[in-house]
């Protein structure tokens, strides 16, 4: 059994990661670090864990755990690693945006590998330091990777994606409060969302980069991302579907559906479902995933499985909330 540490376990992403680790057959949860809740039961923060564990938050770090997950706010991972040196053998998986871009991937002679398994599973298997992708970035990259890898994106890509309120984190703000979010819809950060940089680095080289016109929206639901992307496309729908089937063959968490898809298929799972639709000379790709699982904590466990040489799906056989 491998010993696991979690840094920052009080938010939505940290809570999901705790649940996955507690139910993973090959790991033991050694500690969950928090500077604001040391000594309190995990179940005091995550009430569904009542009776599932008697572990308490701690302000002490065990530097010799086999793997450490960083679930800190964006911009805090570097400072934590500076203050808490780890064993040379510890695997580090960071869920913030701190090490995702190539320009930021190096830290004290250590290199963080971008952790999108469908993009570079072999590199992840050999890595010790993983930068877990963002939730929007995962949904959009999985929607467009087969086209990009086959050099079939020749024009601007228009992207519209709706996310649940958990994508904004556990802290309340005017746009996450129930009274504002319920029966409401709005956009934010049009064309400038922070995930665009990592998406662009994965999909394009500097020579063939195409414009990504991304409009993120807030949905009046709690979890999930429903994304559509469309671009001009010269081929047939059958050819596009064949490219997607070939590209994702052997990747257990990304599935191409011949039917229209919806959020309830994937909420509470580590799955991403895709659907293709052609209209005249445009191809539209729909992508749906759970922002807290395939978009965050589930993908982090998937990356751990790959680094450890385990079955990629270990601990991730989760049932969708389909009804």
N, C-alpha and C positions, 0 to 999 in steps of 0.2 A: 504493500500500500504506500502511495506517495503522500507526503504531507503538504498541505496547501495552506497558504496564507492569503488573506484578502485585506487590502488597504482601502478603507472607506466603504462600509457596508450598510449605511443607513438610507441610501437613496433607492430609487426604483431598480436601477441596473445592479447595484450591489445586492439588493434583496433577491433578485432573480438568480444572481450568481451563487449566493448562499444556498438557495433551494437546490440548484443543480449539483453543487458540490456535495451537499448532504446526502443526495440520492445517487451519487456516482459510485459504481461498484469498485473502482480502483484507487480511490483517494480518501484521505481523512482530513477533515477541516481542523487545522491546528490552531488558528486564531483568526479573529476579525478585528482589525485595528481601527480605533476611533479616538480622536482627541476630545470629543465632546460627550461621549457616552460610556467611558470606561466603567466596568463593573456592572453595567445593566445587562439584563438578558436580551439576547437577540429577539426573543419573542415579545419583548416589551415594545420593540420597534416594528417588527414584522409579526403581527398577531396570528397569522396563519401557522406560524412555527410553534405555537403553544403545544406542548407535549411531544414535539418532534426533536428538540434538542435542549440541553441545559447550558449550552455555551454562552458565555458573556463577552461583550465587547471588552477590549483591552487597549491600553496605551503602550504596550510593550511589543516589540517586534522580534520574532525569532528569525535571525538572518540565515539560518541553515535549512529552511523549508525547501522542498524539492521544486516548488513552483509558487510564484507570487503574482497575484492579480492586483493591478492598480486601478481602482475605481474612484479616482480623485477628480475634482473639477479640472476643467481644461486649464493648463498652465501651471499645475502643481506637481506633476510627476517628477520633473527634474529636481526640484527642491527636496522632495522626499528622498529620492535616491542619493542625493548629495549628503543628506543628514543621516541616512541609514544604510551603510555599506552592507552588501549581501555576500553570501558564499559565492565563490567562483563558479559553482555548479548550478546555482538556482536559475530556473527558467523564469523570465519576467514577461508577463503579458499585460500591456498597457491599454486600457479602454478609453483613454482620452485622445485628443487630437495632437498630442505633443510631438510624437515621433513618426507620424504618418507620411509626411512629405519627404522626398529624397534629400532635400536640403537640411532637414532636421533629424534624419534617421540615425546619426552617429552621436554617441554619448560616451565620453571617457574611453575611447578606443573600442567601444562596443557598438554593434550595428543592429538596428531594429529592422526586421523584415516586415513588409506590409502583409497583413494576415488575411487576405482574401483567398481561401483555399481553391476556389474555382479558377482563379487567375494563376496562382503559383504554388500549388500544393507541394511540389518537390522541394522548393526553397524553404518552405515552412517546416517541413520534416527535418531539415538539417539545421534549423535556427535555434538559438537560445533566447533571443529577444524578439518579441512580436509586437507590432503596432496594430491593434485591432481596428478594423475599418469603422467608419461612421455608419449610422443607420440609413440615412438617405443615400449615402455613397454606395452602400451594399446593394440596395434596391435598384439603383440606376445603373451601376456597373454590370450587374447580372443581366439587366435588360439589354445592354448594348454590347457586351463583350464579344459575342459571336460575330456581330457585324464588324466591330473594330478589328478583331483578329484576322478576319478575312478581307480586310480593306474594302468594306462595302459601305462605309459611311463617307459620302462624297459631298454632303451639304450640311447646313445647320441642323441641329437636333433640338426640337421643342419638347420640353419636359414639364409636366404638371404632376405634383405629388402632394397627397394629403396625409398628414400624420396625426396620430392621437395625442392627447394631452400629456401622456407620460414622456413623450419626446422632449418636453421642456424641463424635465426634472421634477424633483419632489417639492421644491420650494414654490410657494404661491406668488403669483404676480397677477396684474389685472387681466391678462389674457389666458391664465390657467384656472382662475376661479370658476367654480361651477356656474354661478349666476351669469357670468359673461360667456362662457364656452358653450353652455347648453343651448340648443336650437339656434346656433350661430355658426358662421363661417367667415374666414378672413385669410388674406395672404400676408406674407412677411418676407423680408430680405429678397425681393424680386431681383433675379439675375446676379445676385452677389453672395449667395449662401456659401458658408465656409467650406462645405464639402465639395465644391466645384473643383478646387485645386487637386484634391486626391483623385477625383474622378478623371480629370484630364490627364494626370500622370499615368493612370492605369490604361486608359483607352487609346491615347495618342502619343506618338513621338512628336518632337518639336516640328518635324518636317510636314507631317500630315494632319496637324491639329485642326479640328473643326469647332465651330462655335456651338456652345451648349447654352441654350436659353431656358433657364430653370426657374419655375415659379412654384415655390413651396407654399402650402396652405395648411391652416389649422382646421382639424375636423372636430366635430362635437362627439367624439368617442374617446376611449381611454388609450387603446393600444392598437398598433398596426400602421402600416404604410401602404397606400394604394397609389401607385405611380403609373403614368402613361407617358411614353416618349414616341414621337413620330418624326420621320425624316423622309426625304425623297429616296425612292428605291427603284432600281431598274429591273430587278429580277422578278420571278414569280413567287407567290406565296408558298408553293410547294418547295421551291429551292430554299427559301428562307427557313422554313420549318426543318428541312433536312440539315441545314447548317447548325441550327440550334440543337437538334437531337444529337448530332455528332459531337458538338462541342461539350455538351453536358453529360454525355455518356460516361458512366462511372463516377459521377458526382452525386452522392445520395440525397443531398438536400436542395437541389434545384431541379424542378420538374416543369416540362412543357405540357400545357393542357390544350387539347383541341377544342374545349368548350370555354365559354366566357368564365372568368374567375372573379372571386370576391374575397373579402377579408376573413370571413369566418372559417374559410378553408385552412388558414395558416396561423390564426391567433392561438397563442400558447404552444407553438411548435418552433422548430429550428428550420422550417421549410421556407423556400422561396418558390412561388408558382408563377409561371410566365404564360402569356397568351399572345399570339400574333394575329393581326388583322390588317388586310390590305384594302386600300381605297384608291383606285386609279393608280397614280404613280407614287403613292405614299404608303409606307409601312408603319403601323403603330404597334408598339410592344407594351403590353400591360404587365406590371410586376407587383406582386403583393408579398409582404413578409411582416413578421412581428418585430417591431422596432426594438423591443427589449431582449429578444432571443436571437434570431438570425441577424438582427441589426446590432447586437451588443453581446450580452452574456452567453447566449447559446453558441454564437460563433467563437467566443473566447474559449469555451470548453471544446469545441470542435478543433481549434488550433492546439490546445493542450493535448488532445488525443493524438494529433498528427506528430507533434514534437516527441511524445512519449512512445511512439510506435504502436499505439493501440488502434483498435478498430475505430474508424472515423466517427461512427454513430454511437459509440459507447456513452451511456448516460444521457442520451438525447432522444430516446424513443418516447416522444411526448404526444399526448392526444389533443387534437384541435378542439376548440370550443365551438363546434359546428352548429349547435342549436341554441 
